Amino acid sequence: MFIEITTITFLVILIAVSKKLFGTLLLGETLVSFVIGLGWEIATRELWIYNKDVYSLFIMPDIPLGVVFGWCLVFDLTVLIALLITRRLKSMTWFIFASVFLGTFIGTAFEYLGYTVLKGWEYLQEMPIIPFLGVPIRIPVGYFVLMLIFIPTIKFYDEILEQEI
């Protein structure tokens, strides 16, 4: 329960302060990120098994709520930091470029915390490991590809959602 409460608390604080301190409302990004994270976990759930001693709230029998909210944190932090870095450039190209690299870094850091530090899951297949991180080499490569696909998607739907609010 600790992971879920911590993740949700941090996400709520991030959304609450994003508009006031950074001039952007992360609500749309969070909603789209939740859908993407849940979809990703459903699509890839055969690749790992979650440690039920670490997670206590599950959306489905094998998908922890904390992991899906973790996806929201990865995408929200990526978008927020990329917006701060590229604010003066006012260029979607630079925003996406920054987001892809930031998202790869942030996602890999979350993977490190969840897999290596918290022991939140086990991979069900053998993969080469990055020695100093203890995570499979596929992880940063996967986050790079995911960010290329999902950051433009998140921004597109965020603009639609913010027009509706």
FENKA-V370809 format. One record per residue. N is the residue number from 1. SS is DSSP state (~ for helix, > for strand, _ for the rest). PHI is phi in whole degrees, -180 to 180 (* if undefined). Layout:
# FENKA-V370809
n ss phi
N SS PHI
N SS PHI
This chain:
# FENKA-V370809
n ss phi
1 _ *
2 ~ -59
3 ~ -63
4 ~ -63
5 ~ -64
6 ~ -62
7 ~ -63
8 ~ -66
9 ~ -62
10 ~ -62
11 ~ -65
12 ~ -64
13 ~ -63
14 ~ -61
15 ~ -66
16 ~ -65
17 ~ -88
18 ~ -62
19 ~ -72
20 ~ -69
21 ~ -91
22 ~ -119
23 _ 75
24 _ -136
25 _ -93
26 _ -87
27 ~ -64
28 ~ -62
29 ~ -60
30 ~ -67
31 ~ -62
32 ~ -66
33 ~ -63
34 ~ -62
35 ~ -64
36 ~ -64
37 ~ -62
38 ~ -64
39 ~ -61
40 ~ -64
41 ~ -65
42 ~ -66
43 ~ -69
44 ~ -115
45 ~ -67
46 ~ -80
47 ~ -91
48 > -153
49 > -128
50 > -86
51 _ -81
52 _ -72
53 _ -80
54 _ -92
55 _ -108
56 _ -123
57 _ -109
58 > -122
59 > -75
60 > -125
61 _ -55
62 _ -125
63 > -128
64 > -72
65 ~ -61
66 ~ -61
67 ~ -71
68 ~ -64
69 ~ -67
70 ~ -62
71 ~ -60
72 ~ -61
73 ~ -63
74 ~ -59
75 ~ -69
76 ~ -65
77 ~ -62
78 ~ -61
79 ~ -63
80 ~ -62
81 ~ -67
82 ~ -64
83 ~ -63
84 ~ -64
85 ~ -70
86 ~ -102
87 _ -52
88 _ -74
89 _ -77
90 _ 49
91 _ -127
92 ~ -65
93 ~ -62
94 ~ -66
95 ~ -62
96 ~ -66
97 ~ -57
98 ~ -64
99 ~ -63
100 ~ -62
101 ~ -73
102 ~ -64
103 ~ -63
104 ~ -63
105 ~ -67
106 ~ -65
107 ~ -61
108 ~ -66
109 ~ -64
110 ~ -65
111 ~ -62
112 ~ -59
113 ~ -61
114 ~ -70
115 ~ -88
116 ~ -84
117 ~ -83
118 _ -84
119 _ 56
120 _ -77
121 > -160
122 > -126
123 > -78
124 _ -94
125 _ -143
126 _ -77
127 _ -141
128 _ -62
129 > -106
130 > -77
131 _ -55
132 _ -79
133 _ -106
134 _ 75
135 > -116
136 > -62
137 _ -61
138 ~ -64
139 ~ -63
140 ~ -63
141 ~ -64
142 ~ -64
143 ~ -64
144 ~ -59
145 ~ -66
146 ~ -59
147 ~ -66
148 ~ -60
149 ~ -86
150 ~ -89
151 ~ -63
152 ~ -60
153 ~ -63
154 ~ -61
155 ~ -65
156 ~ -62
157 ~ -72
158 ~ -62
159 ~ -62
160 ~ -65
161 ~ -64
162 ~ -70
163 ~ -69
164 ~ -77
165 _ -78
